[in-house]
Amino acid sequence: MTGFLVGSAVMLVLFLVRESRAANPLLPLRILADRNRSGAYITVGLGLAGMFGAFLFLTYYLQVVLLYPPLQAGLAFLPITIASQAGSWLIARQLMPRIAPRLFMVPAALVAVAGMALLTQLHVDTGYLSLVLPAEVLLGLGISSLMVPAFSIATHGVDPREAGVASAMVNTAQQVGASLGIAVLNTIATSATAGFAGAHSVALVHGFSVATAWGAAILLLAALTSGFLITAKAPRRTS
């Protein structure tokens, strides 16, 4: 896996070098030169990396450890969906028009960190209502409240002719973040499980706990990124 990551990094550098010299680049690098926009892309990637890692481990935990059938496992994810919708509505309708984005993006990321931190406490006999449900609610509220302003910042102030490129970069950040999050965190979980001496289910949950701790660290990095890189002001009100 390390080889693939190094190879990907090399290819990314070569792509940026090529784009910097192209007469009509696929990705004009001036789009990335804006501090707020770059911060938004990084925040989106990190947020999705942590979020999709949580999805993966919760799916394993619900079906392999708690032995939920597929339908029940799917229904068990409803709280995170409802919390995400609530967070999106709250941000879009209440906070975004009033305060600077990072003033609620940082707390939102920290709420998501708290949700991931709860998942580090998983055990074989942990109940859904006592731990998984609260973690899902915190993750849903935190990630959605983080993503909405990040999406807005990522496309704000772009030349109309380059709006499609800026929007595509948001999608790219989501896909790359989710893919890397699943790959890296699943590798960490597998390694931790293999190195744990104990029953299979206990070792499996131990691996999940270790990986979700790393997922919490990724979300904490998203909080730091939004706090230090995003300096956009609150929208001006017109009378």
C-alpha positions as CSV (number, residue, x, y, z in Angstrom):
1,M,0.0,0.0,0.0
2,T,2.9,2.4,0.8
3,G,4.2,2.0,-2.8
4,F,0.8,2.9,-4.2
5,L,0.6,6.0,-2.0
6,V,4.1,7.1,-3.0
7,G,3.3,6.5,-6.7
8,S,0.1,8.5,-6.4
9,A,2.0,11.4,-4.8
10,V,4.6,11.3,-7.6
11,M,1.8,11.3,-10.2
12,L,0.1,14.2,-8.5
13,V,3.3,16.3,-8.6
14,L,3.8,15.5,-12.3
15,F,0.2,16.5,-13.0
16,L,0.7,19.8,-11.3
17,V,3.9,20.5,-13.1
18,R,2.2,19.7,-16.4
19,E,-0.7,21.9,-15.6
20,S,1.6,24.8,-14.7
21,R,3.1,24.7,-18.2
22,A,0.0,24.0,-20.3
23,A,-1.5,26.8,-22.4
24,N,-5.0,25.5,-21.7
25,P,-4.8,23.6,-18.4
26,L,-7.4,21.2,-17.3
27,L,-6.9,22.6,-13.8
28,P,-5.8,26.3,-13.7
29,L,-3.5,26.4,-10.7
30,R,-4.8,29.9,-9.8
31,I,-7.9,28.2,-8.5
32,L,-5.8,26.5,-5.9
33,A,-3.8,29.7,-5.1
34,D,-6.7,31.1,-3.1
35,R,-6.1,30.3,0.6
36,N,-9.8,29.8,1.5
37,R,-10.5,27.7,-1.5
38,S,-7.5,25.4,-0.9
39,G,-8.5,25.1,2.7
40,A,-12.0,24.1,1.8
41,Y,-10.8,21.4,-0.6
42,I,-8.4,20.0,2.1
43,T,-11.2,20.2,4.7
44,V,-13.6,18.3,2.5
45,G,-11.1,15.6,1.7
46,L,-10.2,15.1,5.4
47,G,-13.8,15.2,6.5
48,L,-14.8,12.5,4.0
49,A,-11.8,10.4,4.9
50,G,-12.9,10.2,8.5
51,M,-16.6,9.8,7.7
52,F,-16.3,7.0,5.2
53,G,-13.9,5.2,7.6
54,A,-16.6,5.3,10.2
55,F,-19.2,4.0,7.7
56,L,-17.0,1.0,6.9
57,F,-16.3,0.1,10.5
58,L,-19.8,0.5,11.7
59,T,-21.0,-1.7,8.8
60,Y,-18.6,-4.4,9.9
61,Y,-19.4,-4.0,13.6
62,L,-23.2,-4.1,13.1
63,Q,-23.2,-7.1,10.8
64,V,-20.1,-9.2,11.9
65,V,-20.1,-8.5,15.6
66,L,-23.6,-7.6,16.6
67,L,-24.9,-10.0,13.8
68,Y,-27.5,-7.5,12.4
69,P,-29.1,-8.7,9.2
70,P,-28.5,-6.4,6.2
71,L,-31.8,-4.6,6.5
72,Q,-31.5,-4.0,10.2
73,A,-27.9,-2.7,9.7
74,G,-29.1,-0.3,7.0
75,L,-31.9,1.0,9.3
76,A,-29.3,1.4,12.0
77,F,-27.7,4.1,9.9
78,L,-30.8,6.2,9.7
79,P,-29.9,8.4,12.7
80,I,-26.7,9.6,11.0
81,T,-28.8,10.5,7.9
82,I,-31.3,12.4,9.9
83,A,-28.6,14.2,11.9
84,S,-26.9,15.1,8.6
85,Q,-30.1,16.7,7.3
86,A,-30.6,18.6,10.5
87,G,-27.0,19.9,10.5
88,S,-27.3,21.0,6.9
89,W,-30.5,22.8,7.5
90,L,-29.2,24.5,10.6
91,I,-26.1,25.7,8.9
92,A,-27.7,26.8,5.7
93,R,-30.6,28.6,7.3
94,Q,-29.2,29.9,10.5
95,L,-25.5,30.3,10.9
96,M,-24.0,30.8,7.4
97,P,-25.6,34.2,6.8
98,R,-24.5,35.5,10.2
99,I,-21.0,34.5,11.2
100,A,-17.6,33.8,9.6
101,P,-17.4,30.2,8.3
102,R,-14.5,29.0,10.5
103,L,-16.3,30.1,13.6
104,F,-18.7,27.2,13.2
105,M,-16.6,24.9,10.9
106,V,-14.1,24.3,13.7
107,P,-16.7,23.4,16.3
108,A,-18.5,21.3,13.8
109,A,-15.4,19.3,13.1
110,L,-14.8,18.9,16.8
111,V,-18.3,17.5,17.2
112,A,-17.5,14.9,14.6
113,V,-14.2,14.2,16.4
114,A,-16.3,13.5,19.5
115,G,-18.4,11.1,17.6
116,M,-15.4,9.2,16.3
117,A,-13.9,9.2,19.8
118,L,-17.0,7.5,21.1
119,L,-16.5,4.7,18.6
120,T,-13.0,4.0,20.0
121,Q,-14.9,2.7,23.1
122,L,-16.6,-0.1,21.1
123,H,-16.5,-3.6,22.7
124,V,-18.0,-6.9,21.7
125,D,-21.0,-6.4,24.0
126,T,-21.5,-2.7,23.4
127,G,-25.2,-1.8,22.8
128,Y,-26.4,0.1,19.8
129,L,-28.4,2.6,21.8
130,S,-25.8,3.2,24.4
131,L,-22.9,4.1,22.2
132,V,-23.4,3.6,18.4
133,L,-26.5,5.8,18.2
134,P,-24.9,8.8,20.0
135,A,-21.8,8.5,17.9
136,E,-23.8,8.5,14.7
137,V,-25.7,11.6,15.7
138,L,-22.5,13.5,16.6
139,L,-20.9,12.4,13.3
140,G,-23.9,13.4,11.2
141,L,-24.3,16.8,12.8
142,G,-20.6,17.5,12.7
143,I,-19.7,16.4,9.2
144,S,-22.8,18.0,7.6
145,S,-22.2,21.3,9.4
146,L,-18.6,21.2,8.2
147,M,-19.3,20.3,4.6
148,V,-22.0,22.9,3.8
149,P,-19.8,26.0,4.3
150,A,-16.8,24.2,2.8
151,F,-18.7,23.6,-0.4
152,S,-19.8,27.2,-0.5
153,I,-16.2,28.5,0.1
154,A,-14.8,26.2,-2.5
155,T,-16.8,27.8,-5.3
156,H,-17.1,31.4,-4.0
157,G,-15.5,34.2,-6.0
158,V,-14.4,32.0,-8.9
159,D,-14.4,33.4,-12.5
160,P,-17.7,32.2,-14.0
161,R,-15.7,30.5,-16.8
162,E,-13.9,28.4,-14.2
163,A,-16.9,27.6,-11.9
164,G,-17.2,24.1,-13.4
165,V,-13.5,23.4,-12.6
166,A,-13.9,24.7,-9.0
167,S,-17.0,22.5,-8.5
168,A,-15.3,19.5,-10.0
169,M,-12.4,20.0,-7.5
170,V,-14.9,19.6,-4.7
171,N,-16.1,16.3,-6.1
172,T,-12.5,15.2,-6.6
173,A,-11.6,16.1,-3.0
174,Q,-14.6,14.1,-1.8
175,Q,-13.7,11.0,-3.9
176,V,-10.0,11.1,-3.1
177,G,-10.6,11.7,0.6
178,A,-13.2,8.9,0.9
179,S,-11.0,6.4,-1.0
180,L,-7.9,7.2,0.9
181,G,-9.8,7.2,4.2
182,I,-11.2,3.7,3.6
183,A,-7.9,2.3,2.3
184,V,-5.7,3.7,5.1
185,L,-8.1,3.2,8.0
186,N,-9.0,-0.3,6.8
187,T,-5.2,-1.2,6.6
188,I,-4.7,0.1,10.1
189,A,-7.7,-1.9,11.4
190,T,-6.4,-5.1,9.7
191,S,-2.9,-4.7,11.2
192,A,-4.3,-4.0,14.7
193,T,-6.6,-7.0,14.4
194,A,-3.8,-9.3,13.3
195,G,-1.5,-8.2,16.1
196,F,-4.1,-8.7,18.9
197,A,-4.0,-11.9,20.8
198,G,-7.6,-12.9,21.6
199,A,-10.9,-14.2,20.2
200,H,-11.6,-13.3,16.6
201,S,-14.5,-11.0,17.5
202,V,-12.6,-9.3,20.3
203,A,-9.6,-8.8,18.0
204,L,-11.8,-7.4,15.3
205,V,-13.4,-4.8,17.6
206,H,-9.9,-3.9,18.8
207,G,-8.9,-3.2,15.3
208,F,-11.9,-1.0,14.7
209,S,-11.2,0.9,17.9
210,V,-7.6,1.6,16.9
211,A,-8.6,2.7,13.4
212,T,-11.4,5.0,14.6
213,A,-8.8,6.7,16.9
214,W,-6.9,7.5,13.7
215,G,-10.1,8.6,12.1
216,A,-10.7,11.0,15.0
217,A,-7.2,12.3,14.4
218,I,-8.0,12.9,10.7
219,L,-11.1,14.8,11.7
220,L,-9.1,16.8,14.2
221,L,-6.8,17.7,11.3
222,A,-9.8,18.9,9.4
223,A,-10.7,21.2,12.3
224,L,-7.2,22.6,12.3
225,T,-7.2,23.1,8.6
226,S,-10.5,25.0,8.6
227,G,-9.3,27.1,11.6
228,F,-6.0,28.1,10.2
229,L,-6.5,28.3,6.4
230,I,-10.1,29.5,6.1
231,T,-10.2,33.2,6.8
232,A,-13.4,34.2,4.8
233,K,-15.6,36.7,6.5
234,A,-19.3,36.5,7.2
235,P,-21.5,37.5,4.2
236,R,-22.4,41.2,4.1
237,R,-26.0,41.9,4.8
238,T,-27.9,44.1,2.4
239,S,-30.6,46.3,3.7
